[in-house]
Amino acid sequence: MVFYDYKMSNKKHRVGKSFSKALSGSEAALPDLFGMNVDELAELMNKWKDKNRLQQ
């Protein structure tokens, strides 16, 4: 399972994110690895995060 936090400017679902953070230490998680191992999925997610940062 891959856990992650939303960017600070995301103000949606505050209660749900806070609840998840208290339980798991992260605001959200993917329940499936989509056929990849954890490191591959995390690397793919980080690439998309970096690409999105460059476009802003």
C-alpha positions as CSV (number, residue, x, y, z in Angstrom):
1,M,0.0,0.0,0.0
2,V,1.3,3.5,-0.9
3,F,0.4,6.3,1.5
4,Y,0.5,10.0,0.6
5,D,-0.5,13.5,1.7
6,Y,-2.3,16.1,-0.4
7,K,-0.6,19.4,-1.1
8,M,-1.2,22.0,1.6
9,S,-3.5,24.2,-0.7
10,N,-6.0,21.3,-1.0
11,K,-8.8,22.4,1.4
12,K,-11.3,19.7,0.5
13,H,-12.3,16.8,2.8
14,R,-10.5,18.2,5.9
15,V,-12.3,16.0,8.4
16,G,-11.6,12.8,6.4
17,K,-7.9,13.7,5.8
18,S,-7.5,14.5,9.5
19,F,-9.1,11.2,10.5
20,S,-6.8,9.3,8.1
21,K,-3.7,11.1,9.3
22,A,-4.5,10.2,12.9
23,L,-5.0,6.6,12.0
24,S,-2.2,6.0,9.5
25,G,0.1,9.0,9.6
26,S,-0.9,9.9,6.1
27,E,-4.0,11.6,4.6
28,A,-4.6,9.0,1.9
29,A,-3.6,5.7,0.5
30,L,-3.9,3.6,-2.6
31,P,-5.4,0.2,-1.8
32,D,-3.9,-1.5,-4.9
33,L,-0.4,-1.4,-6.4
34,F,-1.7,-1.8,-10.0
35,G,0.7,-4.6,-10.8
36,M,3.8,-2.8,-9.6
37,N,5.8,-3.2,-6.5
38,V,5.7,-0.4,-3.9
39,D,8.9,1.3,-5.1
40,E,7.8,1.4,-8.7
41,L,4.4,2.9,-7.9
42,A,5.9,5.5,-5.6
43,E,8.5,6.4,-8.3
44,L,5.7,6.8,-10.9
45,M,3.6,8.9,-8.5
46,N,6.7,11.2,-7.7
47,K,7.3,11.6,-11.5
48,W,3.7,12.8,-12.0
49,K,4.0,15.1,-8.9
50,D,7.2,16.6,-10.3
51,K,5.7,17.0,-13.8
52,N,2.6,18.8,-12.3
53,R,4.9,21.2,-10.3
54,L,6.7,22.2,-13.5
55,Q,3.4,23.0,-15.2
56,Q,2.2,25.4,-12.4
